C-alpha cells in the first residue's frame, strides 16, 4: 500500500490572501471527512502548519471549493472554508472577498465557464451566504490574463484588474444591512466600559468601533496589535456581543466556536498620515479613513475584501460610526487606509425613505489574482480512516 494518497488542487493568490482551490467533485461530500482532509492538507492544527500547505497565517490558510451551478442565475457554486491555524477547526460561517477574486479566473482556466475574449463575466453563487457576486475577468486566448497595471496594496507589483460586484450581498448572513435595526448600538463591556459600534451586514457581517474609544490611534501595525492582549480581548468581547445582537450566536464568550471569523471587527479612525508595514509613508489626503481590521483575533495585514464591502456600505449609512469619521472625498469611492496602504472600494448610495434610509446602486471592488501552482497534493493514507 502506498504511504500517501493524492488529490489535485490549485494554489492561488486571490487579492491579498492565498489558498487552495479545489473542484468540488474531487473532495468528499461536506462533513467531517471533508474537513479532516482539508485540515491535513493545510497542516492544521499547528502554529507553523509546517507539515502542510498552509502559510501559518489566517490569510494564507484558506480554501475555495468550486463546482458548476444548478442555479439559473449563476455559473458556478463556490464554498469558502477558513482553516484555522493553531486550532483544530474549519469554518464556513462567512465568505472571503479576496479568495473570491480568484474564483472567476479558476473557473475560466479550469473550463467550468466558457472563456469570452476581452472580458468574461462569471456569476458566482457563494454557498456560505447564499448570495450572488459577479466577477468581470480579463481574458486572452481562452485564459484569464495575469499581467496588468492594476496595483493592489499588500501585493508586490501589478496585475490584471478583476472587477467584482457585491451589490447583491446586502444581508449576507442576517438578511438585513443593519442586523440590529440601528445605525449605532452601545455595547457595555464586562469591566464597565462602553463603546459605540455599528453592526453592518454586507458581504459578511462586520462590527466597527472608533479606535479612539479603545484608546488607540488607528495607525497601529502588527506588533502593536498582535502583542496587545488587552486590546485583543476587548475586541473579541465587542465582536462576541455584536454577534449576539446580530443573532449569530447566543453567548458572546462562545463566538470563536459558534461564529468563527464573523462578524469581522475593525477599529476606524479619521484620515491621518501613517507608515505601512513596508515603511512607506501614506498621506492624510490619500484616504477617507483609517481601519485596523482584526481577523481571528489578530491584525489583518491589509483589508479583507468583505471587510471593505462592509466598511464602504457603513460609510453611507446616516449616523453610523463609520459615517461619523469618513471623509468621503469621492461620490462613488471609499479610500480605505490600512496597514499595507490605501485600497479603494466602489460604493454609490442614494437616500431611502425607510430604515436604513439608504439604497445602494454600486458596491464592489477590484482585485488581482494569480495561479501559483497546479498541484498534486499528498496526504497520509490513514487521514480518512474511521470516516
C-alpha positions as CSV (number, residue, x, y, z in Angstrom):
1,X,0.0,0.0,0.0
2,X,1.3,3.5,-0.9
3,X,2.2,5.6,2.2
4,X,0.2,8.5,0.8
5,X,-2.9,9.4,-1.3
6,X,-3.2,12.3,-3.7
7,X,-5.7,14.9,-4.7
8,X,-5.4,17.6,-7.4
9,X,-5.7,21.3,-6.3
10,X,-4.6,24.7,-7.5
11,X,-2.6,27.1,-5.3
12,X,-3.7,30.6,-6.0
13,X,-3.3,34.1,-4.7
14,X,-6.6,35.9,-4.6
15,X,-6.3,39.5,-3.7
16,X,-4.2,39.8,-0.5
17,X,-5.0,36.2,0.5
18,X,-3.7,32.8,-0.7
19,X,-5.3,29.4,-0.6
20,X,-6.1,26.0,-2.2
21,X,-8.7,25.9,-4.9
22,X,-10.5,22.5,-5.5
23,X,-13.1,21.1,-7.8
24,X,-15.9,20.0,-5.5
25,X,-16.0,16.7,-7.4
26,X,-12.5,15.8,-6.1
27,X,-13.4,16.2,-2.4
28,X,-15.6,14.1,-0.1
29,X,-19.1,15.4,0.5
30,X,-19.5,18.1,3.1
31,X,-18.9,16.8,6.6
32,X,-16.3,15.5,9.0
33,X,-14.5,13.5,6.3
34,X,-14.0,16.6,4.0
35,X,-12.9,18.7,7.0
36,X,-10.4,16.1,8.1
37,X,-8.9,16.0,4.6
38,X,-8.7,19.8,4.3
39,X,-7.1,20.2,7.7
40,X,-4.5,17.5,6.9
41,X,-3.6,19.1,3.6
42,X,-3.2,22.5,5.3
43,X,-1.2,21.1,8.2
44,X,-3.8,22.2,10.9
45,X,-3.6,22.4,13.9
46,X,0.0,23.7,14.1
47,X,1.1,27.3,14.5
48,X,3.5,26.9,11.6
49,X,1.4,24.5,9.6
50,X,4.8,23.0,8.8
51,X,3.5,19.6,7.7
52,X,1.0,21.1,5.3
53,X,0.4,23.7,2.6
54,X,-0.9,26.4,4.9
55,X,1.2,29.5,5.4
56,X,0.8,29.9,9.2
57,X,-1.4,32.9,9.0
58,X,-5.2,33.2,8.7
59,X,-4.9,35.0,5.3
60,X,-2.8,32.1,3.9
61,X,-4.9,29.3,5.4
62,X,-8.0,29.4,3.1
63,X,-9.8,27.1,0.7
64,X,-12.1,27.6,-2.2
65,X,-14.3,24.7,-3.4
66,X,-15.8,25.3,-6.9
67,X,-18.4,23.4,-9.0
68,X,-20.8,24.1,-11.8
69,X,-24.0,25.7,-10.5
70,X,-27.5,24.4,-10.9
71,X,-28.9,27.9,-10.4
72,X,-30.2,29.7,-13.5
73,X,-28.6,32.9,-12.3
74,X,-25.1,31.6,-11.6
75,X,-22.3,29.9,-13.5
76,X,-20.5,28.3,-10.5
77,X,-21.1,27.5,-6.9
78,X,-18.3,28.5,-4.6
79,X,-17.8,27.4,-1.0
80,X,-15.3,29.2,1.2
81,X,-13.5,27.4,4.0
82,X,-11.4,29.2,6.6
83,X,-9.0,26.7,8.0
84,X,-7.8,27.6,11.5
85,X,-4.1,27.6,12.1
86,X,-3.3,26.6,15.7
87,X,-6.8,25.2,16.5
88,X,-8.4,22.1,15.1
89,X,-11.2,23.7,13.1
90,X,-12.6,24.6,9.7
91,X,-15.1,27.5,9.4
92,X,-17.8,28.0,6.8
93,X,-19.7,30.9,8.5
94,X,-18.8,33.6,6.0
95,X,-17.2,34.4,2.7
96,X,-13.7,35.8,1.9
97,X,-13.7,38.6,-0.6
98,X,-10.0,38.2,-1.5
99,X,-10.3,34.4,-2.2
100,X,-13.5,35.2,-4.1
101,X,-11.4,37.2,-6.6
102,X,-9.6,34.0,-7.7
103,X,-12.8,32.0,-8.3
104,X,-13.5,33.6,-11.7
105,X,-10.0,33.0,-13.1
106,X,-10.1,29.5,-11.7
107,X,-13.4,28.7,-13.3
108,X,-12.3,30.0,-16.6
109,X,-8.9,28.3,-16.7
110,X,-10.5,25.0,-15.5
111,X,-13.1,25.0,-18.2
112,X,-16.1,25.5,-15.9
113,X,-17.1,28.7,-17.6
114,X,-16.6,29.3,-21.4
115,X,-14.0,31.9,-22.0
116,X,-15.0,35.1,-23.8
117,X,-12.2,37.1,-25.3
118,X,-11.7,40.5,-23.7
119,X,-13.8,40.1,-20.6
120,X,-15.6,37.0,-19.3
121,X,-18.3,37.6,-16.7
122,X,-18.5,34.9,-14.1
123,X,-21.6,34.8,-11.9
124,X,-20.6,33.2,-8.6
125,X,-23.1,31.7,-6.1
126,X,-21.4,31.8,-2.7
127,X,-22.9,28.8,-0.8
128,X,-21.8,30.2,2.6
129,X,-24.1,33.2,2.4
130,X,-26.5,32.1,-0.4
131,X,-25.6,35.4,-2.2
132,X,-24.5,36.1,-5.8
133,X,-21.4,38.0,-6.7
134,X,-20.2,38.9,-10.2
135,X,-16.6,38.9,-11.5
136,X,-15.5,40.5,-14.7
137,X,-12.3,38.8,-15.6
138,X,-9.9,39.9,-18.3
139,X,-9.3,37.1,-20.8
140,X,-7.0,36.4,-23.8
141,X,-6.5,33.3,-25.8
142,X,-9.0,31.4,-23.7
143,X,-7.3,32.0,-20.4
144,X,-7.5,34.6,-17.6
145,X,-5.0,37.3,-18.0
146,X,-2.5,37.7,-15.2
147,X,-0.4,40.7,-16.3
148,X,-1.7,44.2,-16.0
149,X,-1.2,47.6,-14.5
150,X,-3.6,47.4,-11.5
151,X,-1.8,47.9,-8.2
152,X,-3.2,46.3,-5.1
153,X,-1.7,47.5,-1.8
154,X,-0.4,44.4,0.0
155,X,0.6,42.6,-3.2
156,X,4.0,43.3,-4.9
157,X,3.9,44.6,-8.4
158,X,0.8,44.9,-10.5
159,X,-1.7,42.6,-12.3
160,X,-4.8,42.3,-14.4
161,X,-7.8,44.1,-12.8
162,X,-10.7,41.8,-11.8
163,X,-13.8,43.8,-11.1
164,X,-16.2,42.3,-8.5
165,X,-19.8,43.4,-8.0
166,X,-21.1,42.7,-4.5
167,X,-24.3,44.7,-4.7
168,X,-26.4,41.5,-4.2
169,X,-24.7,40.7,-0.9
170,X,-26.6,43.0,1.4
171,X,-27.7,41.0,4.4
172,X,-25.3,38.2,3.6
173,X,-25.9,36.3,6.9
174,X,-28.7,38.1,8.6
175,X,-30.9,39.3,5.7
176,X,-30.5,43.0,6.7
177,X,-28.0,45.7,6.2
178,X,-28.3,46.7,9.8
179,X,-29.0,43.4,11.7
180,X,-29.8,45.3,15.0
181,X,-32.1,47.8,13.2
182,X,-29.8,50.6,14.5
183,X,-27.1,52.6,12.8
184,X,-25.3,52.8,16.2
185,X,-25.5,50.4,19.2
186,X,-23.8,50.8,22.6
187,X,-22.0,47.7,23.8
188,X,-21.3,47.5,27.6
189,X,-18.1,45.6,28.4
190,X,-17.6,43.3,31.4
191,X,-15.3,45.8,33.0
192,X,-17.9,48.6,32.9
193,X,-16.7,50.5,29.9
194,X,-18.9,51.0,26.9
195,X,-18.3,51.5,23.2
196,X,-20.5,52.8,20.3
197,X,-20.5,50.4,17.4
198,X,-22.1,49.9,14.0
199,X,-23.1,46.4,13.0
200,X,-23.4,46.1,9.3
201,X,-24.0,43.0,7.1
202,X,-22.8,43.5,3.5
203,X,-20.5,40.8,2.1
204,X,-20.1,39.5,5.6
205,X,-21.4,40.7,9.0
206,X,-19.0,43.4,10.4
207,X,-18.7,45.5,13.5
208,X,-17.0,48.9,13.6
209,X,-15.8,50.8,16.6
210,X,-13.9,54.1,16.8
211,X,-10.2,53.4,17.6
212,X,-10.2,56.4,20.0
213,X,-12.9,54.7,22.1
214,X,-10.4,51.9,22.8
215,X,-7.5,54.4,23.4
216,X,-5.9,53.6,20.1
217,X,-4.9,55.8,17.1
218,X,-5.9,53.7,14.2
219,X,-2.4,53.7,12.8
220,X,-1.1,50.7,14.8
221,X,0.7,47.9,13.0
222,X,1.1,44.2,13.6
223,X,3.5,44.2,16.6
224,X,1.4,46.8,18.4
225,X,-1.8,45.0,18.0
226,X,-1.0,41.3,18.0
227,X,1.1,41.7,21.2
228,X,-1.6,43.7,22.9
229,X,-3.5,41.0,24.8
230,X,-5.8,43.6,26.5
231,X,-6.9,45.0,23.1
232,X,-7.3,41.6,21.5
233,X,-9.6,40.5,24.4
234,X,-11.6,43.8,24.2
235,X,-12.2,43.5,20.5
236,X,-13.1,39.8,20.9
237,X,-15.7,40.8,23.5
238,X,-17.1,43.5,21.2
239,X,-17.2,41.1,18.3
240,X,-18.9,38.5,20.5
241,X,-21.5,40.8,21.9
242,X,-22.1,42.2,18.4
243,X,-22.6,38.6,17.2
244,X,-25.3,38.2,19.9
245,X,-27.0,41.4,18.8
246,X,-27.0,40.2,15.2
247,X,-28.3,36.7,16.1
248,X,-25.2,34.9,15.1
249,X,-24.6,33.3,18.5
250,X,-26.3,33.2,21.9
251,X,-23.2,33.6,24.2
252,X,-20.6,36.1,23.3
253,X,-17.9,34.0,25.1
254,X,-18.5,31.2,22.6
255,X,-18.2,33.4,19.4
256,X,-14.9,31.8,18.3
257,X,-16.7,28.4,18.3
258,X,-20.2,29.4,17.2
259,X,-19.4,32.0,14.7
260,X,-15.6,31.9,13.9
261,X,-14.4,34.8,11.7
262,X,-17.7,36.8,11.6
263,X,-18.6,39.4,12.4
264,X,-15.3,40.9,11.2
265,X,-14.2,43.6,13.7
266,X,-12.5,46.8,12.8
267,X,-11.1,49.9,14.5
268,X,-11.8,53.0,12.5
269,X,-10.3,56.5,12.6
270,X,-10.3,59.7,10.6
271,X,-7.7,60.3,7.9
272,X,-4.2,60.9,9.2
273,X,-0.7,60.2,7.8
274,X,0.9,56.9,8.8
275,X,3.6,54.4,7.8
276,X,2.7,51.0,6.2
277,X,4.1,47.6,7.2
278,X,6.7,48.1,4.5
279,X,7.7,51.5,5.9
280,X,6.1,53.6,3.1
281,X,4.5,56.9,4.1
282,X,0.8,57.4,3.4
283,X,-0.5,60.9,3.4
284,X,-3.7,62.1,5.1
285,X,-5.0,63.3,1.7
286,X,-4.7,59.8,0.2
287,X,-7.6,58.3,2.2
288,X,-11.1,58.8,3.5
289,X,-10.4,56.9,6.8
290,X,-8.1,54.5,8.5
291,X,-9.0,51.0,9.6
292,X,-7.3,48.2,11.5
293,X,-9.3,45.0,10.9
294,X,-8.9,42.1,13.4
295,X,-9.5,38.7,11.9
296,X,-9.4,35.5,14.0
297,X,-8.0,37.7,16.9
298,X,-5.0,39.2,15.0
299,X,-4.4,42.1,12.8
300,X,-5.3,41.7,9.1
301,X,-2.2,42.9,7.2
302,X,-4.4,44.8,4.7
303,X,-8.2,44.8,4.4
304,X,-10.4,41.8,3.9
305,X,-12.4,42.0,0.7
306,X,-15.7,41.5,2.5
307,X,-14.4,43.9,5.2
308,X,-14.0,46.6,2.6
309,X,-17.6,46.0,1.3
310,X,-19.0,46.2,4.9
311,X,-16.9,49.3,5.6
312,X,-18.0,51.0,2.3
313,X,-21.6,50.2,3.0
314,X,-21.5,51.5,6.6
315,X,-19.8,54.7,5.4
316,X,-23.0,55.7,3.6
317,X,-25.4,54.8,6.4
318,X,-26.6,58.0,8.1
319,X,-25.4,58.3,11.7
320,X,-23.2,55.3,11.6
321,X,-19.8,55.1,13.5
322,X,-18.1,54.9,10.1
323,X,-20.0,57.8,8.5
324,X,-19.1,59.9,11.5
325,X,-15.4,59.8,10.7
326,X,-15.1,59.1,7.0
327,X,-14.1,61.9,4.7
328,X,-15.9,60.6,1.6
329,X,-13.9,62.6,-0.8
330,X,-15.3,60.9,-3.9
331,X,-19.0,60.2,-4.6
332,X,-18.5,56.6,-5.8
333,X,-15.4,55.5,-3.9
334,X,-14.3,54.9,-0.4
335,X,-10.5,55.2,0.0
336,X,-9.5,52.8,2.8
337,X,-6.2,53.3,4.6
338,X,-5.0,50.0,6.0
339,X,-1.7,48.6,7.3
340,X,-0.4,47.9,3.7
341,X,-1.6,51.1,2.0
342,X,-4.8,52.6,0.6
343,X,-7.3,50.5,-1.3
344,X,-10.5,51.8,-2.9
345,X,-13.9,50.3,-2.6
346,X,-16.6,51.3,-5.0
347,X,-19.9,52.5,-3.5
348,X,-22.7,54.6,-4.7
349,X,-25.7,55.1,-2.4
350,X,-29.0,57.1,-2.7
351,X,-31.3,58.1,0.2
352,X,-34.3,56.0,1.0
353,X,-37.5,56.8,2.9
354,X,-37.3,53.8,5.2
355,X,-34.6,52.4,7.5
356,X,-31.7,52.1,7.0
357,X,-32.5,55.2,4.9
358,X,-30.1,54.3,2.1
359,X,-30.1,52.1,-1.0
360,X,-27.0,51.0,-3.0
361,X,-26.6,51.4,-6.7
362,X,-23.0,50.3,-6.7
363,X,-21.0,48.2,-4.2
364,X,-17.8,46.4,-5.1
365,X,-14.0,46.4,-5.5
366,X,-11.2,45.4,-7.8
367,X,-8.6,42.8,-7.1
368,X,-5.9,40.8,-8.9
369,X,-5.3,37.1,-8.7
370,X,-2.6,34.7,-9.9
371,X,-2.4,30.9,-10.3
372,X,0.8,29.9,-8.4
373,X,0.8,26.2,-8.8
374,X,-1.2,23.4,-10.5
375,X,-0.5,20.7,-7.9
376,X,-0.9,17.1,-6.9
377,X,-1.2,17.4,-3.1
378,X,-0.3,14.4,-0.9
379,X,-1.7,13.3,2.4
380,X,-1.1,10.2,4.6
381,X,-3.3,7.2,3.6
382,X,-4.8,6.9,7.1
383,X,-6.0,10.5,7.1
384,X,-9.6,9.4,6.4
385,X,-9.5,6.2,8.4
386,X,-12.6,5.8,10.5
387,X,-14.9,8.0,8.5
